[in-house]
Amino acid sequence: MTTVQFERLAWDSEFFGMPIAKAVVKSSSPCTWDEIVASAKQSPFNLVYVFSADSITGAPAPIDVKIDYAASLQGGREKDAHIREMNSADDDLYELAYRSGRLSRFFKDNNFEKGAAQRLYREWVDKSVSREIAHDVLVYETMHEKAGFITLGIKGGEARVGLLAVSERYGGRGIGTILMNEAKRRAMLRGCTTIRVATQQQNRAACNFYEKNGFVKTDNTFVYHLWI
């Protein structure tokens, strides 16, 4: 029987108020779902995020299939006059963040306590505007409304989009592309040559958007939530 290794996730455990771990199943050492469950039952964890490059034999449907995208950065871009930086959060920004994550595994998994996903995305916004986890938080404003926003982080010479959403009211007007172009412009100014983003396979609108904007798929990960 394969022994599965679990890594405790300190932040998740504290935030959700229970012991949480992750397990990564590698193609070089595959295991069955029953083996993972058996190992988890011997662990101190209430929840294990299981990540695998392939679907796991005997497993229930994954809570998510994460798609990773990347794009090369090149060419000059002009800043759009509707874009401004955000240094504090408000309800409009939180609502856009909820919209960004509406198909995420945290919103989809009803085993979390009610409101947990919203708390998670509020925390994400708060840590972004305080610049703890993001270099830029940009909003597109029109008619004194926040029509969309994007967060951008830089690490190891690469840029990564964290959150991106456009208000349903302003969809289909190219605002997402304008925000993405500004994120690319700022990433290039910081010397980055690549920008990355992840989304859910189920979110076909997001996948189509990224591919339309020059991103190519680089990886996919099956994600399971194992509650013990």
C-alpha positions as CSV (number, residue, x, y, z in Angstrom):
1,M,0.0,0.0,0.0
2,T,1.3,3.5,-0.9
3,T,1.9,5.8,2.0
4,V,0.6,9.3,1.2
5,Q,2.5,12.3,2.6
6,F,0.5,15.2,4.0
7,E,1.8,18.8,4.5
8,R,0.0,20.9,7.1
9,L,-1.2,24.2,5.7
10,A,-0.8,26.7,8.6
11,W,-2.6,29.6,7.0
12,D,-5.6,27.6,5.9
13,S,-5.8,25.8,9.2
14,E,-5.9,29.0,11.2
15,F,-8.3,30.8,8.8
16,F,-10.9,28.0,8.6
17,G,-10.4,27.0,12.3
18,M,-9.5,23.3,11.7
19,P,-6.4,21.3,10.8
20,I,-5.9,21.3,7.0
21,A,-3.2,19.7,4.9
22,K,-2.4,19.1,1.3
23,A,-1.2,16.0,-0.6
24,V,0.4,16.0,-4.0
25,V,0.0,12.9,-6.1
26,K,2.8,12.6,-8.6
27,S,2.6,10.8,-11.9
28,S,5.8,9.0,-10.9
29,S,4.2,7.5,-7.8
30,P,0.5,7.2,-8.4
31,C,-1.9,5.9,-5.8
32,T,-5.6,5.1,-5.6
33,W,-8.3,7.2,-3.8
34,D,-8.8,4.4,-1.2
35,E,-5.1,4.6,-0.3
36,I,-5.3,8.3,0.1
37,V,-8.4,8.0,2.3
38,A,-6.8,5.3,4.4
39,S,-3.8,7.4,5.1
40,A,-5.9,10.5,5.8
41,K,-7.9,8.7,8.4
42,Q,-4.7,8.0,10.3
43,S,-3.7,11.7,10.2
44,P,-4.8,14.6,12.5
45,F,-6.4,16.5,9.6
46,N,-10.1,17.3,9.1
47,L,-9.6,18.3,5.4
48,V,-7.0,17.4,2.9
49,Y,-6.6,19.2,-0.5
50,V,-5.4,16.6,-2.9
51,F,-3.6,17.8,-6.0
52,S,-2.9,15.5,-8.9
53,A,-1.7,15.9,-12.5
54,D,-4.1,13.1,-13.5
55,S,-7.5,11.9,-12.4
56,I,-7.2,9.6,-9.4
57,T,-8.5,6.0,-9.7
58,G,-11.6,5.5,-7.7
59,A,-11.9,9.1,-6.7
60,P,-15.2,11.1,-6.7
61,A,-15.4,14.0,-9.2
62,P,-12.8,16.6,-8.5
63,I,-14.0,19.8,-6.9
64,D,-11.9,21.7,-9.5
65,V,-9.6,21.2,-12.4
66,K,-7.2,24.1,-12.3
67,I,-5.8,25.4,-15.6
68,D,-2.6,27.3,-15.6
69,Y,-1.9,29.8,-18.4
70,A,1.2,31.9,-19.3
71,A,1.9,34.6,-21.9
72,S,5.1,36.3,-23.1
73,L,5.4,40.0,-22.4
74,Q,6.3,42.1,-25.4
75,G,5.4,45.4,-27.1
76,G,4.5,48.8,-25.7
77,R,1.1,49.7,-24.2
78,E,-0.5,52.9,-23.2
79,K,-2.2,53.3,-19.8
80,D,-6.0,53.8,-20.1
81,A,-7.3,56.9,-18.5
82,H,-10.1,55.0,-16.7
83,I,-7.6,52.9,-14.6
84,R,-6.5,53.9,-11.1
85,E,-4.8,52.2,-8.3
86,M,-6.6,51.1,-5.1
87,N,-4.9,51.3,-1.7
88,S,-8.0,50.5,0.4
89,A,-10.9,48.1,0.0
90,D,-14.6,48.8,-0.1
91,D,-17.8,46.9,-0.7
92,D,-17.6,47.3,-4.5
93,L,-14.2,45.8,-4.6
94,Y,-15.3,42.9,-2.4
95,E,-18.3,42.2,-4.7
96,L,-15.9,42.1,-7.7
97,A,-13.7,39.7,-5.8
98,Y,-16.7,37.4,-5.0
99,R,-17.5,37.5,-8.7
100,S,-13.9,36.5,-9.6
101,G,-14.1,33.5,-7.3
102,R,-17.7,32.4,-7.9
103,L,-16.6,29.1,-9.6
104,S,-13.7,28.5,-7.3
105,R,-13.5,25.3,-5.1
106,F,-14.1,27.4,-2.0
107,F,-17.4,28.7,-3.2
108,K,-18.4,25.3,-4.7
109,D,-17.6,23.2,-1.6
110,N,-20.7,23.3,0.7
111,N,-18.8,21.6,3.5
112,F,-17.2,24.9,4.5
113,E,-19.2,26.9,6.9
114,K,-21.6,29.5,5.4
115,G,-19.8,32.6,4.3
116,A,-16.3,31.1,4.5
117,A,-15.6,31.7,0.8
118,Q,-16.6,35.3,1.1
119,R,-14.4,35.8,4.1
120,L,-11.5,34.2,2.2
121,Y,-11.9,36.5,-0.8
122,R,-12.3,39.6,1.5
123,E,-9.0,38.5,3.1
124,W,-7.5,38.2,-0.4
125,V,-8.6,41.7,-1.3
126,D,-7.4,43.2,2.1
127,K,-4.0,41.6,1.8
128,S,-3.8,42.8,-1.9
129,V,-4.6,46.5,-1.2
130,S,-2.2,46.5,1.7
131,R,0.4,45.1,-0.8
132,E,1.2,42.0,1.3
133,I,0.5,39.7,-1.6
134,A,0.1,42.0,-4.6
135,H,2.2,44.8,-6.2
136,D,-0.7,46.4,-7.9
137,V,-4.5,46.5,-7.4
138,L,-6.1,48.3,-10.4
139,V,-9.7,49.3,-11.0
140,Y,-11.4,50.4,-14.1
141,E,-13.8,53.2,-13.2
142,T,-16.6,54.6,-15.4
143,M,-19.5,56.9,-14.3
144,H,-18.0,56.8,-10.8
145,E,-18.5,53.0,-10.6
146,K,-15.9,50.3,-10.3
147,A,-16.5,48.3,-13.5
148,G,-13.7,45.8,-13.0
149,F,-10.4,45.2,-11.2
150,I,-7.2,43.1,-11.4
151,T,-4.5,42.3,-8.9
152,L,-0.9,41.7,-10.0
153,G,2.0,40.1,-8.1
154,I,5.6,39.8,-9.0
155,K,7.9,37.0,-7.8
156,G,11.1,35.6,-9.1
157,G,11.0,37.8,-12.2
158,E,7.6,36.6,-13.2
159,A,4.2,38.3,-13.0
160,R,1.1,36.6,-11.8
161,V,-2.5,37.7,-12.0
162,G,-4.3,37.0,-8.7
163,L,-7.9,38.2,-9.1
164,L,-9.6,39.6,-12.2
165,A,-13.3,40.4,-12.6
166,V,-15.6,42.7,-14.5
167,S,-19.0,43.7,-13.2
168,E,-21.9,41.8,-14.9
169,R,-23.3,45.2,-15.8
170,Y,-20.2,46.2,-17.8
171,G,-19.4,42.8,-19.4
172,G,-18.7,42.6,-23.1
173,R,-17.1,46.1,-23.4
174,G,-13.5,45.0,-23.5
175,I,-12.8,46.2,-19.9
176,G,-11.1,42.9,-18.9
177,T,-8.7,43.2,-21.8
178,I,-7.9,46.8,-20.9
179,L,-7.2,45.8,-17.3
180,M,-5.0,42.9,-18.5
181,N,-3.1,45.1,-20.8
182,E,-2.3,47.5,-18.0
183,A,-1.2,44.6,-15.8
184,K,1.1,43.5,-18.7
185,R,2.5,47.0,-19.1
186,R,3.3,47.3,-15.4
187,A,4.9,43.8,-15.4
188,M,7.1,44.7,-18.3
189,L,8.2,47.9,-16.5
190,R,9.3,45.7,-13.6
191,G,11.4,43.6,-16.0
192,C,9.2,40.6,-16.3
193,T,9.1,38.7,-19.5
194,T,6.2,36.3,-18.5
195,I,2.9,36.7,-16.9
196,R,0.9,33.8,-15.5
197,V,-2.7,33.2,-14.3
198,A,-4.8,30.3,-13.2
199,T,-8.5,29.6,-13.5
200,Q,-11.0,26.8,-13.3
201,Q,-11.6,24.5,-16.3
202,Q,-15.3,24.9,-15.6
203,N,-15.0,28.7,-16.2
204,R,-15.1,28.6,-19.9
205,A,-15.6,32.3,-20.2
206,A,-12.3,32.9,-18.3
207,C,-10.4,30.3,-20.3
208,N,-11.6,31.8,-23.6
209,F,-10.7,35.3,-22.4
210,Y,-7.1,34.3,-21.5
211,E,-6.6,32.5,-24.8
212,K,-8.0,35.5,-26.7
213,N,-5.5,37.7,-24.9
214,G,-2.4,35.7,-25.8
215,F,-2.2,33.2,-23.0
216,V,-1.4,29.5,-23.6
217,K,-2.2,26.6,-21.4
218,T,0.8,25.3,-19.5
219,D,-0.6,22.8,-17.1
220,N,-3.7,21.4,-15.5
221,T,-4.3,20.0,-12.0
222,F,-7.1,17.9,-10.6
223,V,-8.1,19.1,-7.2
224,Y,-10.0,17.1,-4.6
225,H,-11.3,18.0,-1.2
226,L,-11.1,15.1,1.1
227,W,-13.1,15.6,4.3
228,I,-12.3,13.2,7.2
